[in-house]
Amino acid sequence: MDYTIKIGGEAGQGIQTIGDTLAKVFCRSGYHVFAHQDYESRIRGGHNFFQIRFSDKPITAPKEKIDILVALDKESIQQHADEISEIGQIIYDSSAIKQKHDKPHFLDIPFINLAVEHGGNKIMANTVATGAVLGMLGMDIDILIGIIRDAFRKKGEEVINANIKAVMAGYDFAAKQCLKCSFSVTPLSDPKMLIGGNDAIGFGAIASGCKFYAAYPMTPSTGIMNYIAGKEKEYNIIVEQAEDEIAAINMALGASFAGVRSMTGTSGGGFALMVEGLSLSAMTETPVVIVLGQRPGPATGFPTRTEQAELQFALYTAHGEFPRVIFAPGTPEQALYLTNKAFDLAEKYQIPVIILSDQHLADSLWTFDSLDLSRIKYNDYRLRGEVLSSLAEYKRHLFTDSGVSPFAIPGESKHVVVTDSDEHDEEGHIVEDADIRIKMVNKRLFRKLPHIRQEIEPPLLYGSPNPDVIIAGWGSTYGVIKEAVDMLSPPHSRRGGIAMLHFSEIYPFPPTNKFNYLKTLKDAKMTICVENNATSQFARLMKTETGYTFTGMINRYDGRPFTVEGLLGEIYAILK
């Protein structure tokens, strides 16, 4: 069982409300869910959709074929009617879109009239549509009713009952009138967790002890700020909406210097404004975690679409030479654990750590049976109490074998020199001395980097342990590559098998002492790198760092994520 539902319409029509509600119903019913959105950069109007795929088996990517299209406007039919599967159905309200369709795979459901008749208000048309989808699938309605009760608890029984009546009206109408419906939904149990990429990063930050978050709202990272702000009082966190990204990173650095774990988030245009702050973090050795949510550029580009075109930007931006760590999670689960690791490494080595996300990961929803919170770690690397008082002398930038210096909190240490953006000596005083300059660069860069590199985990090999064909990727391409490998494995088993090699810890580039992935690549007969950008930025990084060149490239850069069918088609074309 594997079905896809698409809700299409204009911004402001409640598309996300229907999508979020259905996703909750499916995951609480025990199904695996993958959901993603496509929306324009406007408050009202334009064409948007929310797509949900649910199955009785694990799923990690979107598919192209749709089994139920909920068309809230005429354009949804025009754009997506060709995507309907062999058993697919399109449901719509002819009175709302002012058009009637007589083809057998169309079902005219009077969303508005049913909402007014049974719920007392046309605003409940979306509630009717949600019930109609479950009626077509023949699913139990009780979970949806429970969700409605939770959502409208504060509004009272009258509102709750009206919405339940609207749901039942849509459910009954679709169940009776959809004579062509042939969906077979197997009953399951054991509800699953439903979590999105942005929420997972926010959750990871809170679990890692983040106490200050500053940002200027910018798609697709804004959801992180919203999530943390929603937990602000509960976890004693300060969330500051800054006037711009320059202020945001400087606020985060100030809070970090003052003794709390700090974070900021933005997209490419905002990250450009953070460049000076990034270098300031490096010069003053002040830890900070930065989320860079990628979207298509240049300039404003496609502000609400997805792309992986800022890897080189994250790697090489800012002036001067200094170490940084870059993570690129491929799932919300990876986002949780890598955010935790980002805070740990930022504090441990007193460096900036960048988490590379993108719109596809940020706004997609995944299901998990559970998340292992025992993997979350918190190490306090600041000098406090007896350890601090036992120092004969506190030098903030003391030369050490590891390159990591004592790091105390102002007010607790005996003597603090506030280091500014200039080169400095061990105490933090400005210098012009050439020898000290060389020592400081060596300390910040060459002494720290070997230790940091050993913290980096190798890429994940999924599939055949000795593959002839390797599909490589990084970041948010994880899910679609994994499904492609699963579907390709049987036909290519006679050739030695096929595998995915997924990189989520990008820089410093993973060493080969834990897993010699370079040997695995060189032993394969064909290696294909899949990227959501035009110039194969990761493949170029691989060649720069290791000298290895992939035998094939697959690139998509239209602002949309790969689909399972689309990627399979590209792979088949290369394998032939």
N, C-alpha and C positions, 0 to 999 in steps of 0.2 A: 504494500500500500504506500503510495507516494503521490500526494496531490499538491497543486499550487493554486493559490487564490490571489487574484489581483484586484485591488480597489482603486479605481481611477476617478479623477475629478479635478476640480479647481481647488487652489489653496483657500481655506476657509470653509470648505464643505464637510469637514469632520472626517477626512480620509484616515488620518492617523488614529482617531478614536476607534473607528471600526477595526483597523488593523491591530492596534494594541490589544483590544478586547478579544479578538479572535485568537491572537497568539497566546494570550493568557488561558483561554479556554482549552486550546490544544495541549499546552504544556501541563496544565493541571489535570488533563485527562490521561497523561502519561505518554504523549507522543513526542517525538523529536521535532524540533522547530528550527527553521532558519528563516528570518525575515529581514528584508531590507527596503529602503525607500529611495525614491527618485523625485526630487522636488526642485522647483524653480526659485530664484531669488526674489520672491515677492510675498507680501502678506496675503493678498487676495488675487484670484485669477491665475492664469497660466495652467499648464497641465502637470499634474502630480500623480504619483501612484505609490501605493504601499503593497508590497508583495510578500505573501506568506507561503512557505512550503512546509508541509508537515508529513511525517512518515512514521511507520512503526520500526524503522531502522535509522541509525545515526545519519544525519545529513549536515553538510557544512557549506553549501553554496547555492546560489540561485539557478533555476532552470528556465528555459525559454518558453516551453509550452505551458499554457494556462488551462486549468480545469474549470474554474469558476471565475468569471469576470464580473465584478460589481461595478457597473458603469453609472456614475453619478452625473455624467454630462455626455454630450454628443461626441466630443473629441476622444473620449476614452474608447468608444466603439470604433471610431475611424482609425485610431492608432493601434489598437490591440486586438481587433476582431480576427486578424490573420494568425494570431498566436494561440488560438483556441485548439485544444487537443481533440482527438477523435470523439471523446465522450464529453467534451467541454460544453458549458452552458454560459450564456451571457444574461445576467439579470439587470433590469433597468426599469425606470418609471417613465412611461411614454408621456404622461402629463407634464413631467418635469423637464424633459429634454425636447418636447414638442415634435416627437417623431415616433412612428410605429414601425416595428420590424416583424415580418411574418415568417421568417425562416425558423425551422424546427429547433435550432439551438439557442433561440432567444426566448426569454421568459419575462413577460411584462408584469411587474409587481408594483402595485400602487403604493409606494413607500409613504408618500405624503398623506394620501387619503386614509391609509390604515393608521398612521401616526395620529392624525386628528381624531379619527373615530374611536380608537381604543386608548390612546394616551392623552388625548386632549390638547395636543400641541404639535404642529408640524416639525418642530425642532427635534422630535423623536424619530424622524424618518431614518436616521442612521441606526437607531436601536432596532427598528423594523428590519432594516437590511441585514444587520448582524444576526437576528433571529432567523431570517430567511436562509442564510448560508448554512446554518446548522440544520434547518429543516430539509434542505436539499441533500445534505450529507447523511441525514438520518441519525444524528448524534443526540445524546441525552442533553436536555436543556437545563438540568439542575445546576451544573457548574456555572453557566452563564448567569443564571438567576442569583447565585451566590456572589458573583462578581458585581452585579448591579447593586445588591444590598450593601456591599462594602463601599462601593464608589459613592453612593448617595445617602450613606448613613446620616450624615450631618444635615441633610435637607429634609429628613422626616419621611414618615410612612406614605404620605400622599404621593410624593414624587417617586418613591421606590415602587409603589404599586402601579403607578401610571407607566413607568418604564417596563415593568414586568408584563403588563398587558400589551404594550407595543411589541415587545419581543415575541410573545406568544402569537400575536396576530401575524407577524412576519413568518414565524416558524410554521404555523398551521397552513398559511396560504401556500408557501413553497412546497411543503410536504404533499399537499393535495394536488397542486397544479403542475408540478414539475414531473410530467409523465415520462419524459425522456431521461430523467436522472438515473444513472446506473452506478452510482458511487457505492463502494463497499468499504465501510469504515469498521475495522476490527476493534472491539472494546479492549481498552487497556486499563492499567491502574498505576499506582506509584507515581504521583506527580513529580515533575522535574522543575529544576530552577530555570528561570528565564532571565538572561542578563545581556546587556548591550556593551559595546566596546567602551564608550565614554563612561558609563556607570562603573565598569570594571576598573578603569584607571582611577576614578574617583574613590572607589572602595579601597583599592590598593594603597592610595595615598593616605587615607584615614587610618587604615590598618598599620601603616608604616610610621605613624606618629606625626603626620603633617599637621601643623598648627597655624599655618598662614598660607593663604592662596590669593594671589593678585593676578588679575587679567583684564584685558579689554575684550568685550564679546566679539568673537570672530568665528564664523563657521569654518570647520566642523568641531572646534574645540570647546564651544560655549557650554555644551552639555556637561562637561567636567565641572565647570564652575557652578552650574545649576545643581548638580548632584551634591557637591561638597557644601554649598550654601544651605541645602536642605537638611544637612546634618550639623550645621554650625553650632547651634545651642547644645545639642545632645553631646557633642564631643569637644566643646570648648575650642572651636576653631574660628579664626578671623578670616573672613572672605572679603576682599576689597575689589570693587569694580573700579579699576584705574581709569584715568582720563586718556591714556594711550599706552602702547606697549613699552615705550621707554620707561615710563613711570612704573609699569607693572613689574618689569624685571628688577629695577632698582629697589622697589619696595621689598621684593622677595629676597634680594641680597641683603638689605638692611635687617630684615627679620632674621635671616640666617645668621648674620654676624652677631645679632643680639642673643642668639642661643636657641632658636626653634627651627624645626625642619620646615622648609619652605618650598613652594612650587609655583610655577606660572604656566600658562598654556596659550597657544595662539595658532595662526596659520602662517603661510609663507610671507605675506605682506607684513604681518605683525612681527614675524621673526626677523625680518630685515631691519626693523627698528630696534630690535633687541641686541644687535650685533655688538655695540659698544659695551653693553651690560654683560654680554657673554665673555668678552675679553677682560672686563673688570673682575668677573668671577675668577678667571684664571690667574690674573696678576695678584689679587689679594688672597687667593686660595680659599675662597668662600664657597661652600657647597650650595648647589641649587639644582633642582630638577625642572626641566623644561619640556612640555609636550608640544610637539610640532605636528599639527593636524594638516596633512597635505591635501591640496585641491589643485585643479588645473590652473596654471598661469599661462603666460606671464601676466603681470599686473593683476587685475581683478579676475581675469579669465572666466572660468565657470565656477562661481563662488559656492555653488551647492552640489558640485559633482565630485568625482573621485579621480585620483591619479597618484602615482608613485614617482613624481618627478623632482623631489626635493632631497634626495639622498646625497647628491653631491653638494648641495647647499648646506645641509647639516654637517657634512664632513669637513668642508673647507672654509666656511664663513668665519668671520671675525679676523682681527689682525694679530699677527704674531704667531708663534709656535707654542702649543701647549696641548696636554692630553685632554681628551674628552671621551665619554662613552656614549655609544648610540645603540639603542634597542629598537626593534621593530616587531612588536607582537603580531601574531597572525590570528589569534582568537581572543575572546574576552578572558578566558582562563590564563593564557599567556600574558595578557595585559595586566591582570591582577598580580601575578608573581614577578613580572619584569618591572612593574612600578615599584614593588617592594625592594627589588634588587637595585633599582635606580637610586632610591633613597639611601640604601646601605652603602653603595659604592661612592656616592657623592660625599657622604659624611666621612667614610673611611679614608678616602684619598684626597678630600678637600678640592673637588673638581666639579665642573658642570656635567650633568648627565642629560642626554636628550632622548625622549621617547618619541619615535616616529610612528604616527598613526595616519589615517586618511579617512575620508568621508565614508567609505564603504565599511571599514571596521567600526568607526565611531557610531554609526547609526544602525548597524545590523544587530539583530537579536539572535541569540543562540540558546539552546537548552543544554543543561548538564545535570547529571544525577546528583552531584555534590561537588563542592570545592574544598580541597584539603587545606584548612587554615593553619594546620601545624607546620606548614612550609613557610609561613610568614615569620620573618625574624626581625628583631629589633636590637641592635647593638649601639650603645651610647659611647661614641668616640670622643666626646668632649672631656676635657680635664676638669674635675670637680673635687671639692672636699679635701681629704687628706692627701690625695695624689698631687693635687695642685699646690697645696701648702708645703709639701715636702721638697718642691723644686727650689734650688738655691737661687735660680734666676729664670725668669720666664721670657723666652725669646719666641715670638710668634712664628718667625720664619727660620727657625733653627735648622742648620744643615744636618741632615741625618742620612743614614745609609739607605733608607727606604724612600727618602724624599718627603716623607710626611712629618710635619712639625707639630709641636704641642698646640692645642687649640682650646683656649679657655673662653669663658663667657665674661664680657665686660662687667665690672663690679665685683667679680669673684676672684680675679687674678690680682697679683700684687702690682703689676705694671702693664699697661696696655698702650701700645702706640697704634693709632688707627691708620692702617696702611691705606694710602690713596692709590691712584692709578699709575704712579711712577714706579720705576725700578727702585729697589730698597735693599737694605742690609737685613741681617737676621732679626733685628729688633723691629724693623719696619720703617726706619728712617730713610729718606730719599738719598740716593747716591748717584754719582756719575762715574764710578770706578769700573774699569773694564774687567778686572779680575773677578770682582763680585758679580758683575753681570753674567759672566760665563758660568760661575758657580750656581747662580740662581736659575738660569735656563736649564742647566744640567739637573738641578734638584727637581724643578717642576716637571721636566719632560723625561729625561733619560733615566732618572732614578725611579720615578713612579711607574712609568709605562710598562716595564717588564713585569712588575707585580700586578698591575691592572690586567694585563693580557692573560695571566694565569687564572683570573677570575671569570674569563669569558668561556661560555659553554660552546661546544661544537654544534654544527647543524644537525637537525633531526633527519635520520634516514628511515623512511617509512616504505614498506613493501619488500621486495626481494633483497636479501642481504648481499647478494653478489649480482647486481643487475647489469644487463647489457644496455638497457635504456634508462637514463636518469632524467627526470623532469625537475629542474631546480627553480627555486623562487625564494622570495623574502617577504616579510610582512604579511599583508592582508591577502596575498594569493594562496595562502596555506590551504584554505578550505576547498577551493575549486581544484587545485592540483591534487589534493588527497582523493577527492571523488574521481577525478580522471584516472588516477593510478589504479584505484579499485576497479574501475570499469575496463581498463586496458589490460589488467594483469592476466586473465585467462588466455587471450589470444597470443600473448607474447611470452608465456611461460616456457615454451620450447626454446626460446632464444636466450634463456638465462634470466628472464624476468624483467620487471620494470619497477622503478622505485622513485619516490619523491625525496629530494634533498632540500630541506627548508631551513633558511637562516633567519633567526630572530635576534641574535646577539651579533650585531653588524660590525661594531668597531670598539676597541681594536679588533682587527680581523682574527677570527678564532684560530688558536694554535692547533697543531695536528697531533699533539702528544696524547690527548684523551681519545681521539678518534681520527684516524688518518683519512679524512674525507677526500683529500687530493688523490690518494691512491685509488679510492673507489671511483672517482671521476675518470682517472686515466685508464682504469681497467675496463670501463664501459665502452661499448662500441658507438653509442650515440648519447650526447648530452644536450638538453634543450633548456634554455633559461627563459622563464616566463615573467614578464614585467608589465605593469600598467604605466609605461612611459614610452617615449618615441626613440630614445637613444640608448637603451639597454644600460642604464647607469650602474646597476649591480654587476652585470657581466664585465663592465669596464673596471670596476673596483676589484673584482676577482682577478682579472689579468694583472692589474697594477700590484696587488698584494702577493700573488702567488705565481704569476706567469702563465696560469692556465686559461685557455680559450675554449668556450663552449662551442660545440659543433653546429648548434642551431639556436635561433632566437625567435620568440613569439612576443609581439608587442601589441598592446592596445592602448590608445591614447585619445579616445573620443569622449572621455569624461565618465564612461560607464565601466562597471566591473565586468570581469570575465563571467560567462555562464558556463555550465557544465558542457552543454552541447557545443557551444562556440569554441571552447578550448579543445575539446575532443576533435573537432573538425580540423583545427590548426595542427594538432599533433599528428593526426592521420595523414595530412598532406605532406608533412616532413618525413614520416616513417615510410611512405611509399617510395 
